[in-house]
Every structure is written in structure tokens, then in C-alpha cells.
Amino acid sequence: MPQLFFSFESELKNSTPEPSSSHCSSVQERLATYGSEALDTLEHLGLIIGDQEKAQAMLEHFGSLDLLSRASVDQLTPFVSRAKALRLFSSLRLGAVVLREGRERLTIDGPLAIADLCSEMRFLDRESLRVVLLNVKQHLIKVVTVSQGSVNETLAYAREIFKPAIVHSACSFILVHNHPSGDPSPSEADLRMTRRLVEAARILQINLLDHIIIGTPAPGRNDYFSFKEAGVIG
């Protein structure tokens, strides 16, 4: 097997540049023969949109796959057709969903587990509010989106938040929302909403374990904020 890789690398070095379509075909053959580990990020991206050169231009423009995955369809269309932009947008979102579903059998034992479970929320360009429903053993029942708003605004009502917990007979739940700015620090509105929901949960006798705000990683700060860790939720 090592000789096979050496031979393949030698052929690449001695070959002349090929048109983008031929290169895509070569990448496809490598993917089929050696699996996904044989391709780098740029090559995977090029396969999705069908053009390696445009894939490189997109990565150079956005700076990283992380930032690219947060782009809207309209931000992608200067580089590719709308149909390809939609395909790429859908592929990136589907990958995030698959990642989340693979984690849904986890026991939720702290804010880090929630931040990991809902990590794809940092890619959203508008605020989304979700409830993570847990059974008596703190195993995940379901993640339900209860509200989606424009940037910097999520309209949340107590009845919308508590309804999924009641319908699914959850023993407890955790509230999760994202900050599209990337900074997970709570606003005054976040604090007011959390205090209001803590009181409502007490009256309804449903245990609100935590409220997590999802942001993006940055030097000197976490990529999430936990109201429980901050002492707002006891």
C-alpha cells in the first residue's frame, strides 16, 4: 500500500495541469478509491460546487471553512450560480444536522455538553431559540426550535417555550439561543427573559436547568455563556 501512494504522488508531480473538470474527475476517483481522508477541505468543497478554482476563490474570500459555512445564499452567489450556492448551503447545513444527531444519545451533564450538541447554531445568521428536552436521567428526548428572529432579536413567549416540555413529558429542559455577532455575552433582554422563565418554571414545576448562549470561539473567551455557571439559575 505505501508503494501505491508513492506511485500516485509521482504521477501528480510529473503531470501537466489539467482543466478544472478533469481535476474534479481525478478528485472523485481519489475519494472513491481511498475515502474522504484522501481529500483536503478545498477538494471536498470543489466537488460540491463542481469547480476547484471557484472553491479556492471562495475559501480565500471568506478566510476559513467556519466563516464560509455561516454565509448566506446571497453571499455565495458572486462566486457560483444560485443553484450551486443553494447546493453548498444545503450541504453545509446538512453536515451540521448529522453532527448534532450523532450526539443526541449523549447524557447532558453540563453546559459544555449543550454547547457541543448545539454547536452548529454558531453558523446561523439570525437568532434562533431552542429547548433541549431531557428525561429523568438527563438523557436527551428532543431538541425543539421554538422561535427564530432577525439578527439581534428573538421574540420568545413563555407558552411557546414550555409547550414542548409539557407535550413530550420532559422532566427538565435547557434553553439555548445563539448570538449571530459571535459574542455569547448576555444582553439585558437575555437576563430579563431568563429571570422571567425561571419564575414560570417554578410555578409550572418544570425544572429549567440552564440557559446557554452560543457564540463563536475567540481568544480569551468561551464559545458559550451559561446562566447557571454565572449564578443566575440556581
N, C-alpha and C positions, 0 to 999 in steps of 0.2 A: 504493500500500500504506500509506503514512503516514496518508492520509485515512481509510482503513478503520479503523485503530486509534483515531484521534481520535473517529470516529463511535461506535465501540463504548464508549469511555470515557465519552462524553457520555451515552449511554443508561444506563450504570451509575449515574451521578450523579443522573439525573433519575428513576430508577425507585424505587418503594417497596419496602421489604423484603419478601422472599418467604419462604414456608415452606422448611424445610431441604431437603425433597425436590426442590422446584423449583430451589433453588440448586445442588443436586448435578447436576441436569439441565443447567443453564447451564454449570457447570464441565466437564461431559462434552463439551458442544458446543465449548467453547473448546479442550479437549485435542484433539479430533478435527480441528478446523479449523487450529489454529496449532501444535500439537505440545506436547511436555512442557515446553518452556521458557516457555510462556504461563501455567503454573500455579506457585504457590509451594508450599512444603512442606506447609502446613496444608491446602491444597486437594487435594494428592495423597493425604494421609492421610485426608481426609474422603471421598474417592472409594472408598478401600479398605474403610472401615467403613460407608459409606453415610450419614454424618451429620456435617456440618461443625461443629455446635455441640459434639458429643461429642469430635470431633477436637481442637478448641481446648481443651477441658477437659483432655484427656489431655496435650497439649503443655505446658499451664500447670502441671499437676501434676508431670510428670517434669522439666520445665525445659529440655529440648532433645531433638532427634531422636536424638542419640547415646545419651542415657540411656534414652529410650523403647525404642530398639532392643535394649537389654540387659535389658528387663523380661521376666519370665516370663508365661506364660498366666494364672496366678492373679493376678498383679499388674495385669493388664489387665481382668479380668472385673468389677471395680467400676464400670467406665465403659461397657462394652459386653457383649453376650451372649457366652457361651462360644464359640459358633460364629464370631462376628466376631473375638473375641480370637485364636482359632486361625488365622483367615484373615490377620489382621495379623501375627501371629508368624511364620507361614509366608512371607508376602510379604517381611518384613524379612530373614529368613534366606536366602531365595532370591536377593534382591538382593546379599547378601554373597557368595554362591557364584558368581553371574555375574561379579561383580567379580574374584574370585580366578581363575576360569577364563580370563578375558580377559588375565590376567597370566602364565599358565602357560608362555607361549612365551619368557619373559624369560630372559636369561642371568643366573645367580645369581653376582654378582661381589662380594658383601659383605653384612654384616648388615642394612644398610638395605633391600636388595632383598628379603630374607627377611621383615623387619618389614612391608614393603609387601605382599608376597604373602599373608601370613597375618594381615593387619590385622583381619579380621573376628573373630579369636579374642578380641579385647578385649571383645566383646559377650557372651561366654559366661558363664553364672552358675556354672559349675563348671570345675575344671581339666581340660584336655584336652592329651594328649601326642601330637605328630605327628612323623613323619620326612619330611624333604624329600629325595627321591632324585635324584641327579644323574648324568649320564653323564660321559665323559672330558673333554668340552668344557665341563663345568659347565652344561649345559642341563638343564632340569627334565624328569625322567622321570615322576614322580608324587608326590603328597602323600598319605601314608597315616596315618590315625589309629590309634594302637596302644593307647591307654588313655584312659579317661575316668573321673574320680573325683569324689567330693564336694568341696565347697569346701575349699580348703587341703590336699587330699590327692589325689595321683595315684600309684597303685601301678604301678610300672614294673619290668619284668624284662628283663634283657639279651637273652634269647632273643626276646622279643616285639619289641624294638627292631631287632635285627639281621636278623630273618627277612625283612622286606620288602626290605631291601637285597640279600640273597642271592637271593631269588626273582626280583627284577627286574634282577639283574645290574648293580646300581649301582656306579659307580666310587667314589663318595663320597656322604656324606649329612650333613644338618644336622638336629639335634634342635631341636624347637620346642615350648614349652608356655606356657600363659598363667597369669597371676595374677588371679583374679576381683576381688581387692581393688583392682586398678588399679596397684599399686606393683610395678614389674618387678624390684626388688632381690632378689638370690638369697638363699634361706634356707640354713641349714647342710645341710639334706637335699638341696637342689639342688646344692650344692658336692660333697657326698659322691657323689651319683649321677653327676655329670659326671666326676669323677676315676675312678670305677669303670668308666664306659663308655669313657673314653679308653684305659685299660689293655686292656679287652676288644677294642676296635677294633684296637689294635696287634697283639694275638695273632691276630685273625682276618684281619688285613691288609686291612681296610676303612677308608678314610680318613674319620674324623669331623672335619669341617671346623669346626663351631661348634655351640654350644648357645645358642639365643636364647630369652629370656623376654619375652613380650608383655604390656605393661601399657597404661595409658591416658595420653594427653598431660597434662602438668601443668607449671606454671611451675617452671623450674629443674631439670627432669629430662627425659630422653628417654622415649619411649613403649616402649622396649625395652631389654634388657640383653644384651650379647654376652660370653660367656665367653672368646671368642678375643680380643676387644678388651681384656678385663681381664687377659689373660695366663695364664688357667687352661688354655686349649688352645693348644698351640704351632703 
